[in-house]
C-alpha cells in the first residue's frame, strides 16, 4: 500500500463488510491505505473480504456483531478502538430488510429492523464519538436508501427505519459539526446486492447500480474535504426515473 495517499494511516470501521456495498467499500478504502475494521454477523462471513485485503498487503481486522443486540453493538465500538487505537471513519452500512405489507408485519419484525437500521448506527455514532473527536479528519457515512425519501409497497417497515436513520443523521451532522466531523448520508436506489434481489426481484440486474460505484462515491467524499460539503446524496439507477 502506498503511504502518500490522503487516507493513509486512517482507520475505518465498516459494518456489513462481508458482501455487497460494505465489502466494496472495505476493498476500495484498503487500496487507499486505510486500516479496515470489518464487521459482520460472524467472522466466518468476513473471510473473503479479509483475504482479498491481505492479498494486497492491506491492514484489516475482523469483528463479529449481531447489530440487533444493543450490548453487542456497544462492545463492537470498544473492540474497534482497541484494534488500531483510533477510529477516523465510521461507515454504518449494514442493514436489514423485509418485504411485507404493513398489516402482515409483526411487532418483532418492526423492532428488529429498527434495531439494525436505526439503533445500531445511533449507538456506534455515540460510542465512537470520543475517538472521532480526536481525529483531524473524521467522517461518518450513513448508507441509507431511496426508501428514506419514497414509499414502496411492501416496504413499510424498511422505509420507516431508513426514515429514522436519515432524521437522526440530520441532527447528528449539526451536533458534531463543531468538532470537525463530517457526516454524509448516501441514499441509493437499486444496488446489485442480495437485499435488492429479495426486495425488488422485478428489477433487471443489468440496470442495477454496482456496489463498487457506491464505494467510489465514499472514496470521493473522504478525499475531498474542501470548502464544498455534500450532506445527503441521492443515487439512482441510470435507467430509472430522474429526481427521486
C-alpha positions in Angstrom: 0.0 0.0 0.0 1.2 3.5 -0.8 1.8 5.8 2.2 1.3 9.0 0.2 -2.5 8.7 -0.3 -4.5 11.3 1.8 -6.3 8.4 3.5 -3.1 6.5 4.5 -3.0 5.5 8.2 -6.6 6.4 8.7 -8.8 3.7 10.4 -12.3 2.9 9.2 -15.0 0.8 11.0 -17.4 -0.6 8.4 -20.5 -2.6 9.2 -21.8 -5.2 6.8 -18.4 -5.6 5.3 -18.8 -9.3 4.3 -20.6 -8.6 1.0 -22.3 -6.1 -1.3 -21.7 -2.4 -0.6 -19.8 -2.9 2.6 -17.3 -5.3 1.1 -16.8 -3.0 -1.9 -16.2 0.0 0.4 -13.7 -2.0 2.5 -11.7 -3.1 -0.6 -11.7 0.4 -2.0 -10.5 2.1 1.2 -8.0 -0.6 1.9 -6.4 0.0 -1.5 -6.0 3.7 -0.5 -4.1 2.7 2.7 -6.9 2.8 5.2 -6.7 0.3 8.0 -10.0 -1.6 7.9 -12.1 -2.9 10.8 -14.6 -5.1 9.0 -17.7 -6.1 10.9 -20.4 -8.7 10.0 -22.6 -11.1 11.9 -19.8 -13.7 12.0 -16.0 -13.6 11.4 -16.5 -16.6 9.0 -18.6 -14.4 6.7 -15.7 -11.9 6.6 -13.1 -14.4 5.4 -13.3 -13.4 1.7 -13.1 -9.7 2.5 -10.2 -10.2 4.8 -8.4 -12.5 2.4 -8.7 -10.0 -0.5 -7.4 -7.1 1.5 -4.5 -9.1 2.9 -3.6 -10.4 -0.6 -2.8 -6.7 -1.5 -0.9 -6.1 1.7 -3.7 -4.2 3.3 -4.3 -3.9 7.0 -7.6 -5.4 8.3 -9.2 -6.7 11.4 -12.5 -8.6 11.5 -15.1 -8.4 14.2 -18.4 -10.1 14.7 -21.6 -8.5 16.0 -25.3 -9.0 15.9 -26.4 -5.4 15.3 -29.9 -6.2 16.6 -28.3 -6.6 20.1 -27.5 -3.2 21.7 -25.0 -4.7 24.1 -23.1 -6.3 21.3 -23.0 -3.0 19.4 -21.5 -1.2 22.3 -18.9 -3.9 22.6 -18.2 -3.7 18.9 -17.2 0.0 19.3 -14.9 -0.9 22.2 -13.2 -3.7 20.2 -12.9 -1.5 17.1 -11.0 1.2 19.1 -8.7 -1.5 20.6 -7.8 -2.8 17.1 -5.7 0.1 16.0 -6.1 2.7 18.8 -8.1 5.1 16.6 -11.2 5.5 14.5 -11.2 8.2 11.9 -14.0 6.9 9.7 -17.3 5.2 10.7 -19.4 3.7 7.9 -22.8 2.4 9.0 -23.6 0.3 6.1 -25.2 -2.9 7.4 -29.0 -3.1 7.0 -31.9 -5.5 7.4 -35.0 -5.6 5.2 -38.3 -7.4 4.9 -40.9 -7.3 2.2 -44.4 -7.5 3.7 -47.5 -5.3 3.7 -47.8 -3.4 7.0 -50.8 -5.3 8.1 -49.0 -8.6 7.8 -45.9 -7.4 9.6 -45.2 -8.2 13.3 -44.0 -6.1 16.2 -40.9 -8.3 16.4 -40.1 -7.6 12.7 -40.6 -3.8 13.3 -38.3 -3.9 16.3 -35.6 -5.9 14.6 -35.4 -3.6 11.5 -35.3 -0.5 13.8 -32.6 -2.1 15.9 -30.3 -2.9 12.9 -31.1 0.0 10.7 -31.5 2.9 13.2 -30.5 1.9 16.7 -27.2 0.3 15.8 -25.9 3.3 13.8 -27.1 5.6 16.7 -25.1 3.5 19.2 -22.0 3.3 17.1 -22.0 7.0 16.4 -22.3 7.7 20.1 -19.8 5.2 21.3 -17.2 6.1 18.6 -17.6 9.8 19.1 -14.7 10.3 21.6 -12.3 8.6 19.1 -13.7 10.5 16.2 -13.2 13.8 18.0 -9.5 13.1 18.3 -9.2 12.6 14.5 -8.0 15.6 12.4 -10.3 14.5 9.6 -13.1 12.4 11.0 -16.1 11.3 8.9 -19.3 9.4 9.4 -21.1 7.9 6.4 -24.6 6.5 6.7 -25.7 4.2 3.9 -29.4 4.8 3.7 -31.8 4.1 0.9 -34.1 5.7 -1.6 -36.9 4.5 0.7 -35.9 7.3 3.1 -37.4 9.6 0.5 -40.0 7.5 -1.3 -42.6 4.9 -0.4 -42.7 1.5 -2.0 -45.5 -1.1 -1.5 -44.5 -3.9 0.9 -41.6 -1.9 2.4 -43.3 0.0 5.2 -41.0 -1.3 8.0 -37.8 -0.9 6.0 -38.9 2.6 4.8 -39.7 3.7 8.3 -36.4 2.5 9.7 -34.5 4.3 6.9 -36.5 7.5 7.5 -35.5 7.2 11.2 -31.8 6.9 10.2 -32.0 9.9 7.9 -33.7 12.0 10.6 -31.1 11.1 13.2 -28.3 11.8 10.7 -29.5 15.3 10.0 -29.3 16.2 13.7 -26.1 14.3 14.2 -24.4 16.4 11.5 -25.4 19.6 13.2 -24.3 18.4 16.7 -20.8 17.2 15.7 -20.0 19.9 13.2 -18.1 22.0 15.7 -15.7 19.0 16.2 -14.8 19.0 12.5 -16.6 15.7 12.0 -18.2 15.5 8.6 -21.5 13.4 8.3 -22.8 12.2 5.0 -25.9 10.3 4.1 -25.9 8.2 0.9 -29.3 7.1 -0.3 -29.1 4.8 -3.4 -31.8 3.2 -5.4 -31.4 -0.4 -6.6 -27.9 -1.7 -6.0 -26.9 -5.2 -7.2 -26.9 -6.9 -3.8 -28.6 -9.9 -2.2 -31.0 -7.5 -0.5 -32.3 -5.9 -3.7 -32.7 -9.4 -5.2 -35.2 -10.2 -2.4 -36.9 -6.8 -2.1 -37.1 -6.0 -5.8 -36.9 -9.2 -7.9 -38.7 -7.3 -10.7 -35.7 -5.1 -11.5 -33.4 -6.1 -14.3 -30.0 -6.9 -12.8 -28.2 -5.4 -15.8 -29.5 -2.0 -14.9 -28.7 -2.0 -11.2 -26.1 0.1 -9.6 -22.9 -1.8 -8.8 -21.6 -1.8 -5.2 -18.2 -0.6 -6.5 -19.9 2.6 -7.7 -21.1 3.4 -4.2 -17.6 2.7 -3.0 -16.2 5.2 -5.4 -18.6 7.8 -4.0 -17.5 7.0 -0.5 -13.8 7.4 -1.6 -14.7 10.8 -3.2 -16.3 12.1 0.0 -13.4 11.1 2.2 -10.7 12.5 -0.1 -12.5 15.8 -0.9 -12.5 17.7 2.4 -12.5 21.2 1.0 -15.0 24.0 1.4 -17.7 22.2 -0.5 -19.8 19.8 1.6 -22.2 17.1 0.4 -24.8 16.2 3.0 -27.5 14.0 1.5 -26.6 12.2 -1.7 -29.3 10.6 -3.8 -28.2 8.0 -6.3 -30.5 6.4 -8.8 -30.2 3.8 -11.5 -29.3 5.4 -14.8 -32.4 3.8 -16.4 -34.7 4.9 -13.5 -36.8 8.0 -13.2 -34.8 11.2 -12.6 -35.1 13.3 -9.5 -36.3 10.9 -6.9 
